[in-house]
Amino acid sequence: MRAGFVTFEGIDGAGKTTVSRLVLQILRSRGIPAVLTAEPTPGWTGDAVRRSYADDVGPVAESFLFLADRATHLPEIRAHLEAGRVVLCDRYADSTYAYQGVRLAGVVRDPMGFLERVSAPWLLPPDLTVLVRIDPEEGLRRIQDRAGKVRFEDLAFLRRVSKNYAVLARRKGFVVLDGRDPPPEVAARAVAAIEKALTRSTRRGPRARGGTGRGTRARRP
């Protein structure tokens, strides 16, 4: 398996974080050099994103905080790819398109298209995006069971985000997996899809620029 960039997407409660961690374990158990990263990042730009949740800075400022965090994240991703690793990312650009596409509705025309156009000149497109799909009602139930404050627990909001993900999945050819299935089964299917994608052809250069490719984060991110 060659080096490659794989992103995991889904609404809150879908289980994508659990699945991405299981995928990392499987790849490493097979001797495949792999790393798992996530957005928002643990750095200061990611901290700014997390602060925006509490401060409610507004959809435009929040959207650009996500983009700034991604811009600072990309050098780390590229470095891992150049070192020959498989990079798994828990949320990436399509999260921003799906979530902030809802947040920016009524603020800018064609919110998802706007965010994609802003990102296109500098974004690193994934080789594969895995969408862990779950009904918004089930996602809401899961996140309400978690301890602490939940950022996106509005059912109407999650339904709109889910619709945005469906649009992106059809247009970009995501691998869509059922989040109702046991996480180990979902992870095994994700690994099979990754193996297929990363043995199909060689990576065409560093892919540092151009296009939105397959496969991000928005408000939750």
Helices and strands as residue ranges (DSSP letters): E 4-9, H 16-29, E 34-38, H 44-55, H 59-82, E 86-90, H 93-95, I 96-100, H 101-103, H 111-119, E 128-133, H 136-144, H 155-172, E 175-178, H 183-200
